Amino acid sequence: MSTIPELTRHARELMHKAVESTKREFSGIRSGKATTSLLDLVRVDAYGTAVPLNQVAMVAAPEPRLLTVQPFDKSLGHAIEKAIREADLGLNPATQGNLIRVPLPVLSEERRKDLVKVIHKLAEEGRIAVRHARTETLSKIKKIEKVPEDDKTRAEKDVQKLTDEHIKQIDALIHAKEAEIMEV
């Protein structure tokens, strides 16, 4: 049987993971600025298998609207360029010597609004995960025997406070990402 502090700690961990997951999801969404995490999900056919781009090349963001990709092995240049083009990110890479330049097109107003809808959906998934951790923990706290009701009530308040804190963190992430996307 778990103790109240163990259950509270577990709830905090689950909620923290939900916030971190939301952060990770947001980093993959393109805003107006170049960020190396934009290409994190791109997989390149190299040496007969699909590998993450960051294992075969160095990605940098030297300018706000430009990413550069420098392959570790020059023979992979075309495969990397093809992988970026086919990653459905709306990017059009161009090779210059042994450097691949990936200019980021300006987002249209309509595309920006679509992206805002996407981040709200992802944020709601994060909130649901936080609430699920709360619900799960509260039901376990109620089932604990030989613990005074006052302790259970205090623990329930603590778990609710944790929930509120983590939901606020997700809301702050939404506002920051939304401002970043809508910035022209």
PERATA-V363517 format. One record per pair of residues at least 24 apart in sequence whose C-alpha atoms are under 8 Angstrom apart, sorted by the first residue. I is the first residue (numbers start at 0). GAP is how many residues later the second one is. D is the distance in Angstrom with one decimal. If there is no record, write none. Layout:
I_GAP_D + I_GAP_D
//
This chain:
0_143_7.5 + 1_142_7.8 + 2_141_7.8 + 3_137_6.6 + 3_148_7.8 + 3_151_6.8 + 6_130_6.2 + 6_133_7.7 + 6_134_7.4 + 7_129_7.2 + 7_147_7.4 + 7_150_7.7 + 7_151_6.4 + 10_122_5.6 + 10_123_6.5 + 10_126_6.2 + 10_148_7.3 + 11_150_6.7 + 13_116_7.2 + 13_119_6.2 + 14_114_7.1 + 14_115_4.9 + 14_118_6.5 + 14_148_7.3 + 14_151_6.4 + 15_150_7.1 + 17_108_5.4 + 17_109_7.6 + 17_111_5.9 + 17_112_6.2 + 18_107_6.3 + 18_111_8.0 + 18_147_6.8 + 18_150_7.1 + 18_151_6.1 + 20_105_7.4 + 21_100_6.6 + 21_101_6.3 + 21_104_5.7 + 21_148_7.4 + 22_150_7.2 + 24_97_7.3 + 25_93_6.7 + 25_96_7.8 + 25_151_7.3 + 28_86_7.5 + 29_151_7.7 + 30_76_7.8 + 30_81_7.9 + 30_146_7.9 + 30_149_6.2 + 30_150_4.5 + 30_151_7.9 + 31_32_7.9 + 31_33_7.4 + 31_72_8.0 + 31_74_6.8 + 31_75_6.7 + 31_148_6.9 + 31_149_5.9 + 31_150_8.0 + 31_151_7.0 + 31_152_7.1 + 32_31_5.0 + 32_32_5.9 + 32_147_7.9 + 33_27_5.9 + 33_29_7.1 + 33_30_5.1 + 33_31_5.2 + 33_32_5.9 + 33_33_6.2 + 33_70_7.0 + 34_25_7.9 + 34_26_6.0 + 34_32_7.4 + 35_24_5.9 + 35_25_6.1 + 35_31_7.0 + 38_45_7.7 + 41_41_6.6 + 41_42_6.4 + 41_45_6.1 + 42_40_6.4 + 43_35_6.4 + 43_36_5.7 + 43_39_5.5 + 44_34_6.4 + 44_35_7.8 + 44_38_7.6 + 45_30_6.9 + 45_33_7.3 + 52_27_7.3 + 64_38_6.0 + 64_39_5.1 + 64_40_7.4 + 65_35_7.0 + 65_36_5.7 + 65_37_4.5 + 65_38_5.7 + 66_34_6.1 + 66_35_5.0 + 66_36_6.3 + 66_37_7.6 + 67_31_6.8 + 67_32_5.6 + 67_33_4.7 + 67_34_5.9 + 68_30_6.0 + 68_31_5.0 + 68_32_6.5 + 68_33_7.6 + 69_28_6.6 + 69_29_5.0 + 69_30_6.3 + 70_27_7.2 + 70_28_7.3 + 73_24_6.3 + 111_69_6.1 + 111_70_6.2 + 112_69_7.9 + 114_66_7.5 + 115_62_6.0 + 115_65_7.3 + 118_55_6.9 + 118_58_7.8 + 118_59_7.8 + 119_54_7.0 + 122_47_6.5 + 122_48_7.6 + 122_51_6.9 + 125_44_7.2 + 126_40_6.0 + 126_43_7.2 + 129_33_6.4 + 129_36_7.1 + 129_37_7.2 + 130_32_6.8 + 133_25_6.4 + 133_26_7.1 + 133_29_6.6
//
